[in-house]
Amino acid sequence: MKILGIDPGLDRTGWAVLESAPPLPPRLLASGLIHTGAGTPLSKRLLAIFDSVTSVIGENSPDEAAIEEVFFTAGTDTQANTTHARGVILLACEKLSLTPVSYNPGTIKKTLSGNGRAEKAQMQRMVQLILSLDAPPTPDDVADAMAAAICHMRVGPFRAAVARAR
């Protein structure tokens, strides 16, 4: 099964496609960063994110998607822009019949490290260990996308079982 992980952002959106074939450990198939320029109008930046995510889905054919929820302690402008980016990512998934599952940052951190308040470096190291990478993944947006996909691999089956039991 292929899982697309996404860490949304207007300036930088990280993405990663992982393969899950238990009992084998997860394997990184592809990853990247979608970057939009700060001087570009909002509508053009959102279109670039939409087109890029659509392309990633088309090229990699993921079975499921995990997207990090928006969480901020910073300014409302940053939060609004990230929310816009997340919206076009959700739209791209929907247009291609890929239903994304949302995970908050604390759940992702706790699922991978056991600590819901883990620092970026700790999360990058956990992703490195889980995926048997030579070095911690960078930039952190891509590492966060990998972490979202790993979280979904671990939590998703439980969520699905609970949904079926209802």
N, C-alpha and C positions, 0 to 999 in steps of 0.2 A: 504494500500500500504506500502511496506517495502522499506526503503531507506538505502543504505550502504554509510556511510561517511568515507573518508580516508584522513589522513594527512600523506603524504609520507615522508620517510626518510630512509637513508641507515642504520643508527644505530638503530633508533626507528621509526616504522610506527604505528600510532594509527588508530584504526578502530572502528566503531560503527554502529549498525543496529537499526534504529528507525522505528516505525510504525506510519503511518499517516492515520487517519480515521476521517476527519472533520465531524462534528464540534468539536469533541473531541480533546483535546490537544495531541501533539505528545508524544509517549511513547517509552522509551528505552527498547529494547529487549535483546541486547547483546553488549558487547564491549570488547576490549582488546588491547594489545600492542605486536607487532612483534619486537623482539629485536635480532639483529645480532652482534656477537662479533667483536671487532675492529681488532683482530689478524687473523681473517678468511679471506682467499682470496676473492677478489671482486666477482668473478663468483659464489662462494659458497654462499655468502651473498645474492646475487640477486636471486639465486635459492631458498633459504630459504624464501625470501619475496614472490616470485611467488607461491611457494607451499602453504604457509600460507594463502595468499589472495585467492587462488583457493579453499582451504579448507573452509575458512570463507564464501565464496559465495555458495559453495555446501551445507554447513550446515544450512545456513540462508535463502537461496532462495530470495534475494532481487529483487525487481521489477526495481529499478533504482539505480544509483550510483552517488555520488558527490565526486569529488577529489579536494583537494586544489592545486592550481597552485604553482609552485616554485617561491619564491621571496626571494632574499638575498641582504644583504649589507655586508656579510662576504666574506671569501675567495672563490676563484674559485674551489678549491678542494672540499669543502663542497657542493657547487652548483652543480658540475658535479656529485658527488656521489648521491645527492638527485634526480637529473635528471635521473640517471640510475635506481634508485629505482622506480621512477614514471613510467618509461618506462615499467618495468616488471609488474607493477600493471595494467597499461593500457592493456598490453598483456594478463594478466590473465582475465581481464574483457572481452576482445574481444573473447578469446577462449571459454568463457562460455556465449556468446551472451548477455552480460550486457554492454550497452553503458554508459560510464561515462560522466558526464557533469563537466567541469572544472569551478572553481570559484577562483578569486584572493582573497588573504587575506583581502584586503580592502573592497571588496564587502561583504564578510562573516561578517566582523566586523560591517559594517554599517547596514546590514540587521538585525542583532541580537540586536545591542546596539544603533544604530543611530549615531555611531561615527566610521568612517573608520580607526581611529588610536587608537582604544581602546586597553588598556593594557591587558596582559594575565589574571590577576586576575579579571578584569571586565568581560572579556569574559567567564571565568569559572563561575562566579556568574550568568551571564545571562543564560548560559546553565542550571545551577542548577535550576533557577526559571522557565524557559520554560518547563523543563522536570520534575519539581516537585521532584527533588532529595533531599535527606536529607542533603547532603554536596556538595560543589563544586567538580566537577569531577577531578580526577587526574589519571595519570600524564597529563601534558598539551597537549601531543600528542593525547591522547584519547579525551580530552575535545575539541580539535580542530577538530577531526573527527566528534564528535557529532555536533559541530557548522556548519560544512560543510553540514551535512545531514539536519539540521534545515533550513539552508539557501536555500537548494534545495527545501525543502517543500514549502517555501514561494515564491521563485523566479521561480522555475521550471515551474509551470502552466502558468505563464505570458510568459516565454520564448517559451513554446510550442505553445501558442496562436499566438504569433508574427510569429513564423515559419510557422504555418498553413495559416496565412493571406498573406504570401508572394507569 
